[in-house]
Structure formats: structure tokens, C-alpha cells
Amino acid sequence: MFSGQLLGQMIMVASVGDDGAKQVKSIHAVFARAGAYSGGLVEYSRDPMHVGRAWASATITASQGHRLLTRALVLLNTVEPDLIRHATTMPDVPAPEHCEPQPILAVYPGSEVRPVERPDARSADGAPISFYWVRPPAAFDTVAANQAVVAWSQPGFTIGAAMQAHPDIVRVSDSHRSVSTGVISHTAHFHDPPTPGDWLLVVSSAAFAGNGRVYGNGSVFSRDGTLVSTFGQDAMVRRAKVSIDSRRGL
């Protein structure tokens, strides 16, 4: 199962019962085992840690059958007036109208994806970086649902950003075939809500690749330049010991 799906669903579980009084501020998830779409229902449980006037926190656990898949710590907060304000500037990239759509599945189902074709792009510190415009298929009514869509669309690009820097060794298409890849942990922070149903720019930077692992981070912006979310990720990229059936994933 795709890690982004689990992230999005855990955000929805964390938001149940609060009547929108608090918004998810951050989620940190560790993916202990891979789920399977053929493995039956995924069940979620919520264990509240603290509920106060300004902050709340809870642990969300996802299980499939008797297998614990994922556990996440979620922090929620009330939105308060600005005392100070600044944010990272959105990169200067072509608008989605100038980018060709591609059928990429590592986003919320039904979303349109338009990569910015800059395969040799590097961040200011030299890390390989990728840019993807993503437009959800609908505008959802709650902040939590729109945050879930953002989180769903974050994890799938960091590994690709790392692999694109080594075309002489691996290709992204090798994933789940001759190369074993997977997200091990993902942390997302939410800042300002996205514009519902509008384009999002997902920027992913792979700061480190080695020892069979990849670490990366990134940002998500609304089309108007609003910083919606930032994230960090630990992932696995290693040569598969045996041939992998791509229909079954890891």
C-alpha cells in the first residue's frame, strides 16, 4: 500500500470528533510493515495523548489483520492571529499550463500531475531536486480533507529525485522490479491551508543517498506562492536480491 494513502487516512482519523476546532499541525509516521491492497481492510485506532485549549496530540495506529503497519504521532492546534510572519519563497518554475501531464499514481487518486522537466536540477546546497504540479480532482469541504490530499501527494517523489541523479546506475522504472524501494518514515508539517481543488507545487530534494537509504525533504506551495506544507522523509533504495513482481510491490 502506498504510504501517502496511509498518511492521508491517519490525518482524517486524527481529526475525527474535534468539529474542526483544531487543525493538524504535524504528523510523524513510521512505516514498520508494508500493507497489501489484497490483504483486507486497514483498521485505524486513535489513542489521545493530550487535549487542551490550544494543542492536542494523539497516536494513530494502522493495522491490517494481525499485522501492525504504521504508527503515527499527530499534533493538532488552534489557529491563532499572527504575531510574526514569514515563509519560504516558492521556486520560479513554469506554470502548470506550460508542463505536459503524465499518468503518475503517487498522488491522491484522480489528481492531475504535470512534472516540471528539469532532470538535472539541483538545490542551492547541491541536492537533486524535482518539481511536480499536482491538482486534486475536487475541492473538499474541510481543512483536514485538503491536508490529507496534500500529505497523500508528498511521499512519492523523494526517492525519484535521488534516483534521477544516478541515471548510469538506476532508473525510476527499476523500482519494485530490480530495485527495492519504500518509504520508512515521513514527517509532514502544515502551515497555511491550500486553496481547495487548485494546483499545488510539490518540491522534493534528496539531500543524501547512500548505505541503501535516501533522506530528503521538501515543500508544498499553492499556486499563488503560499507555503502549505513542509516535509522530511527516510526511505530505502537498495538492489533487490531476487526479482520483484511489480504487481505485488515490496
C-alpha positions in Angstrom: 0.0 0.0 0.0 1.2 3.5 -0.8 2.5 5.4 2.2 0.7 8.6 1.1 -2.7 6.8 1.4 -1.9 5.8 5.0 -0.8 9.3 5.9 -4.0 10.9 4.5 -6.2 8.4 6.2 -4.4 8.9 9.5 -4.9 12.6 9.3 -8.6 12.1 8.8 -8.7 9.7 11.8 -6.8 12.2 14.0 -9.4 15.0 13.1 -12.5 13.0 14.0 -14.6 14.4 16.8 -13.0 17.8 17.1 -15.6 19.6 15.0 -12.9 21.5 13.2 -11.8 23.4 16.3 -8.2 22.3 15.8 -6.2 21.6 12.6 -3.4 19.1 12.1 -0.1 20.8 12.6 2.2 17.9 12.0 2.2 14.1 11.6 5.2 11.8 12.0 4.7 8.3 10.8 6.9 5.2 10.8 6.0 2.5 8.3 7.0 -0.7 10.0 5.5 -3.1 7.5 4.1 -2.9 4.0 0.4 -3.3 3.6 -1.2 -5.0 0.7 -4.3 -3.9 -1.3 -5.2 -7.6 -1.5 -4.8 -8.0 2.3 -8.2 -6.9 3.5 -9.3 -3.8 5.4 -6.9 -1.5 7.1 -8.2 -0.6 10.6 -7.2 2.6 12.4 -7.2 3.3 16.2 -6.6 6.6 17.9 -5.0 6.9 21.4 -5.4 10.5 22.6 -2.3 11.9 24.4 -3.4 15.3 25.4 -6.3 17.7 24.6 -6.0 21.3 25.6 -7.4 24.7 24.5 -4.6 25.4 22.0 -3.0 22.0 21.4 -3.9 18.3 21.2 -2.0 15.2 20.3 -2.8 11.6 19.6 -1.2 8.4 18.4 -2.8 6.8 15.3 -2.1 3.1 14.6 -2.9 1.3 11.3 -3.2 -2.4 11.2 -4.2 -5.0 8.6 -5.4 -8.2 10.0 -3.0 -9.1 12.8 -0.2 -7.0 11.3 0.7 -3.6 12.6 1.6 -1.5 9.6 2.1 2.1 10.7 2.1 4.2 13.8 2.0 8.0 13.7 2.1 10.8 16.3 -0.1 13.7 15.3 -0.1 17.2 16.7 -3.1 19.4 16.3 -3.5 23.1 17.1 -6.0 26.0 17.0 -5.2 28.7 14.5 -4.2 32.0 16.2 -3.6 35.5 14.9 -0.1 36.3 13.5 2.5 37.9 15.9 5.2 37.5 13.3 5.1 36.0 9.8 7.5 34.9 7.0 7.7 31.9 4.8 10.0 30.3 2.2 9.6 31.6 -1.3 8.1 29.3 -4.0 10.7 28.4 -6.7 10.5 30.1 -10.0 9.3 27.3 -12.3 7.0 27.2 -15.3 3.3 27.3 -14.6 1.3 24.1 -15.0 -0.1 25.2 -18.3 3.4 25.0 -19.7 4.1 21.5 -18.5 2.9 18.2 -20.0 0.6 15.9 -18.0 1.9 12.5 -17.0 0.0 9.5 -15.6 1.7 9.4 -12.2 -0.1 7.4 -9.5 1.9 8.6 -6.4 -0.8 11.3 -5.7 -4.3 11.4 -4.4 -6.5 9.3 -6.8 -7.8 11.3 -9.8 -5.3 14.1 -9.4 -3.7 15.6 -12.5 0.1 15.6 -12.4 2.4 17.8 -14.5 6.2 17.4 -13.9 8.5 20.4 -14.5 11.1 18.8 -16.8 14.4 19.7 -15.1 16.1 16.3 -14.6 19.4 17.9 -13.7 18.0 20.5 -11.3 19.9 21.0 -8.0 19.0 22.9 -4.8 21.3 25.7 -3.5 23.2 23.1 -1.5 23.7 20.8 -4.4 21.0 18.2 -3.7 19.0 16.8 -6.7 15.5 18.3 -6.7 12.3 17.7 -8.5 9.1 19.8 -9.1 5.7 18.5 -9.7 2.4 20.3 -10.2 -0.5 18.4 -8.7 -4.2 19.3 -9.0 -6.7 17.3 -6.9 -9.8 16.1 -8.6 -12.1 18.1 -6.3 -12.3 20.8 -3.7 -13.0 19.3 -0.3 -15.1 20.9 2.4 -12.8 20.6 5.5 -9.2 21.7 6.2 -8.5 18.1 7.3 -9.6 16.6 4.0 -7.5 19.1 2.0 -4.5 18.4 4.3 -5.0 14.7 3.7 -4.8 15.2 -0.1 -1.5 17.2 0.4 0.0 14.5 2.6 -1.1 11.8 0.2 0.9 13.6 -2.6 4.1 14.1 -0.7 6.0 10.8 -0.3 6.2 9.6 -3.9 8.7 12.0 -5.3 11.7 12.0 -2.9 13.1 8.6 -4.0 12.7 9.6 -7.6 14.6 12.8 -7.0 17.5 10.8 -5.6 17.5 8.2 -8.4 17.4 10.8 -11.2 20.9 11.9 -10.1 22.3 8.5 -10.9 21.0 7.6 -14.4 24.1 5.4 -15.1 23.1 3.1 -12.2 19.3 3.1 -11.7 16.2 4.3 -13.3 12.9 5.2 -11.6 11.2 2.5 -13.6 13.5 -0.1 -11.9 11.6 0.5 -8.6 9.7 -2.6 -7.4 11.4 -4.7 -10.1 15.2 -4.9 -9.8 15.5 -2.2 -7.1 13.6 -2.4 -3.8 12.3 1.0 -2.7 10.0 2.1 0.1 9.2 5.0 2.5 10.3 4.1 6.0 9.3 7.3 7.9 7.6 10.5 6.8 7.0 13.8 8.7 4.7 16.5 7.4 4.2 19.9 8.9 1.2 22.0 7.8 1.3 25.8 7.7 -1.4 27.6 5.7 -4.3 25.7 4.2 -4.2 25.1 0.4 -6.6 26.6 -2.0 -9.1 23.7 -2.3 -9.0 22.0 -5.7 -6.3 24.2 -7.1 -2.8 23.4 -8.3 -0.1 22.5 -5.8 3.6 22.6 -6.5 5.4 19.7 -4.7 9.2 20.4 -4.4 11.3 17.4 -3.3 15.0 17.5 -2.6 17.1 14.4 -1.9 19.8 15.6 0.5 21.5 12.2 1.0 21.7 8.8 -0.8 23.9 6.0 0.5 24.0 2.8 2.6 20.9 1.7 0.8 19.0 4.7 2.1 17.7 8.1 1.0 16.9 11.1 3.1 15.0 14.0 1.6 12.8 17.0 2.4 10.5 19.3 0.5 7.8 21.9 0.4 4.3 22.2 -1.0 3.0 25.5 -2.3 -0.3 26.8 -3.5 -0.3 28.2 -7.0 -0.2 31.8 -5.5 3.0 31.0 -3.7 1.5 30.2 -0.2 3.6 27.8 1.7 1.2 25.0 2.5 3.4 22.3 4.0 7.0 21.1 4.5 8.1 17.5 5.0 11.0 15.2 5.6 11.4 11.6 4.7 13.6 8.5 5.3 13.4 5.9 2.5 15.0 2.7 1.3 16.7 2.3 -2.1 18.6 -1.0 -2.5 19.3 -3.6 -5.1 16.7 -6.4 -4.9 18.2 -9.8 -4.0 15.6 -11.5 -6.2 13.3 -10.3 -9.0 10.3 -8.4 -7.6 6.8 -8.8 -9.0 5.8 -5.2 -9.7 2.1 -6.1 -9.3 2.7 -7.0 -5.6 5.1 -4.2 -4.8 7.6 -4.7 -2.0 
